Amino acid sequence: DVIEIAGPGMLMKLPVKVEIGQNLLVRVKLEDERSIQSIAKIRRIVTDMPGGPFAAVELIELTPAQLTELTRATNLAIRVRGREPVAETQTAMV
């Protein structure tokens, strides 16, 4: 689950154990059924938040158009739902 999005970075709850520096293939399914896919690099593991651990990742292969679409979807979700998770993700080890 995506907990927070900030530009090309995300805080995620992942269904797999990861290590800092590891790459993942991340597919973010937007509310309108479209998706954005990118390689993500694990930048940090967050263990001091309730419900964790979480992984802070950077989407390192986003095109400018994908970043714009992700920003648009994030802003829309914030206006509609407040601070709930904004997208569903699928991840795979790369």
N, C-alpha and C positions, 0 to 999 in steps of 0.2 A: 504494500500500500504506500502511496505517496503521502507523506505527512506535510511536507512544505516544499514549495518550489521558489527558487530565487535565481532568475536568469537561467543559465545553463546548469545550475546546481539543484540537487534535490536531497531531501532527507527522507529516507525510505525504510520501511520495515520489510526485510527480505525473508523469503522462505528458506534460504540457504545460508550457511556460515560463510563469511567472506573475510578477506584480509586486506589491509591497507596496500594500495598499489595494484591490486587485482583488477582486471577488466571484466565487465559484464555486458551482455547485449540486453538493452532495455527497450521494451516496447510500451509506450504510454498510450492507452486507449482513451480517447477524448469522449466527452459526453455525446457528441453527434455521430458516434461509431467510427470516426476516422482514427488513425493512430499515427504516432511519431515514433520512429525507431532510431536508436543511436548506440554507439559504444559508450559505456560509462566507466570511469575510473573511480575506484574506491579511494576517497581522500581521507576519511576519518571514520572511526567507529564510535558511536555515542552510547555510553552505558549508564549515564547518570540521569536518565529521564525515565519516568514511569512508562511501562509497556515496552521498554527496550529489550535488547539492544537495537539500535538503528544504524544505518550506514549513510554517511554523507557522500554523495557521488557527484561527479562532474560529467555531464554529457559532452564528450570530447569530439564528436563528429557530427554535430548539428549543422545543417545549412542555415544561412540567414533566414530563409523562408520558414524553416522548421522552428527556429527560435522565436520568430514573430508569431507563429501560430500557437506555440506553447505559451507565450506571454499573453496572447489574446484569450486563450482558454482559461488560464489562471485568473486573469482579471475578471472574466465573466463569472467564474465559480465563486470568487470572493464576494462579488456583488450579490449573487443568488443565494449562496449557502453559508456565508461567513467563513469560519476557519476549519470546516470539516475537510477530510481528504478530498482532493480534487480530481483524482484520476485513478484508474486501475492499471497496474503494471504487470508485465510478464518479464522475467529475467532468465538469462541463461549464461553459464560460464563461457568465456571466450579464451 
